[in-house]
Amino acid sequence: MQHLSIFPILIPLLFGAIMLLPPISRDINSQRITSIVGTLFLLISSAILLYKINAEGVQLYALGGWQAPFGIALVADKVSSLLVLLTAFLAFCVMLYAVAGQDKGGAYFHPLFMFQIMGINGAFLTGDIFNLFVFFEVLLIASYALLIHAGGKQKTQATLHYVILNLVGSSLFLFGLGILYGTLGTLNMADMAIKVGQLQGETATLAKTGALLLLVVFGLKAAMLPMHFWLPKTYASASAPVAALFAIMTKVGIYSIFRVYTVIFGEHAGELANIATPWLWPMALLTITIGSIGVFASPGIKTLSANLVIISSGSLLACAAINSEAATSAALYYMLHSTLASAGLFLLADVMTRQRGKAEDRFVRSRPFVQPRLLGFAFAISALALIGMPPLSGFVGKIMILQATQSSAQTMWVWPLILIGSLAALITFSRAGTTLFWRHNGSTAAEAEPAKKAEIMSIALLLLASPILVLFGGVISEFTLQAAQHLHDIQASAYALLPGVAQ
Amino acid sequence: MEGLYAFCVGLLTACGIFLALRGRTFSVVIGLTLLSYAVNLFLFASGRLKLNAAAVLGESEQYSDPLPQALVLTAIVIGFAMTAFAVILAMRARADLGNDHVDGTLPVQPSDASQKSGGSQ
């Protein structure tokens, strides 16, 4: 089908808009059904899109029939369709969790959720850098409202920081885009990639300024070191389904870094070749370090999982800094793993919090759980996956990253930091597990409610993804390698997308 | 003209950044607004400044680039919505947290701190 590549944007838009209208807007149950049906549709269409792209190659969708580089084009290649499928799967699982009762905290949860999915999918699929900005804003404005969902002091304060930071980020994004348009004369990413090689002298310096401003913006989204301070508080205070959905938000920043600094400012960019690499190296390594320190210092599971998100961001940035096909492939695999595993932990943390009364998610002695075996088993699996121990997907992902280092200097820096990050996670998880499950007194809290079936199913789906990523590791890593090759091949990722432009 | 234009954009940006770094939500919101004005002017200039040049073909001897105008329009719409949201959020924060500081707590003045015993906040 010709229009398949725009479905991941249209389906959430349509379902979100329908849910704003009566009669569905008045009844939470019909909203829930609509949401589940919508995410299910999204999941199916994303799976078909991925299958089709694997079989037939890149799909170029010119919006309104205006051909690139003059119109806006959606580019569904292997990288973007893989991430769209990841988003769809995550959205389905998180929605399954939310319909069990977490969506009642405030109005418009379901439409906002859908609009956020639309923004994320649009950011993955678009081939135009200004359109990327627009989809960033779509996902951001939905995320602002979702973050404050269910209200409370903590959330208001965290949201205020998050909103102000991102508004400044948006302004910087526009400054960067203005500079790049002024120097390159185009906003289509493929066209930019071709034209950037011709820049020389002062114009090249100007374009470099714009490109590095964009790195600041993407770094803010991806929680790169000096811009990561908002993340732990924001993620820890958000309600569980929102925090779990936010697991993909940092990955949007990482994806943009890969797309812009591999395709546009990659090896073929003449004077501006690989301009981000010297900045990415120290930032990536310091991000892993600060994430590891944060993991050690975490007082509760939610903060712990937020700090683990920072470590995974750092590891992915290190892959972007290594800047090779193997590293990009490793990053894609690791992205799948870390998104699903950390979303699973965010949801699990919420279930645990509700069963521990006043102790909430803090690592202190408290009443025992209502369902200790179930929660213990889930906690052990998600801990194994996030630490990166065999036999789960974290192990495979980290091995792939470690193997991707090329020179001995890279190995010297990347190996110890990633392994120390794993050690920090291992120590904190064992400390947390012993306190949470073994050091308790008294009877179970009176107000504790056991996890509902839909919630258990949602967490199980997210955690099951980890062994599945290992079982089908060969197929998946083959696919991510092809996707990485596509991204690094300027012929495929730029010239092929512009009919009528010869090399 | 270019010099004056660049000066205005620079001044707006400098004021915007200065105000955005202040501690109270009101000045931060004003700072963000100034920053978005600066961005809009800057985007407009990215298509080069020309006099007597319409953005429509055949209307004047030379034509100007219509794309930055479209970009500015998009940026204005988005910036306006975001500012409105930030204002409402700031009011909500004032109500929830009891003060209008971005951190939710008023910083302790050195003169106050000497009177109280310990306690960082």
Interface residues (C-beta under 8 A of the other chain):
Chain A: F130 V134 E137 I141 Y144 I148 G151 G152 K153 T156 Q157 T159 L160 H161 V163 I164 L167 V168 S170 S171 L174 F175 L177 G178 I179 Y181 G182 L187
Chain B: G16 A20 T25 V28 L32 L35 S36 A38 V39 F42 L43 A45 S46 G47 R48 L67 P68 L71 T74 A75 I78 G79 A81 M82 T83 F85 A86 L89 A90 R92 A93 D96 L97 V102 D103 G104
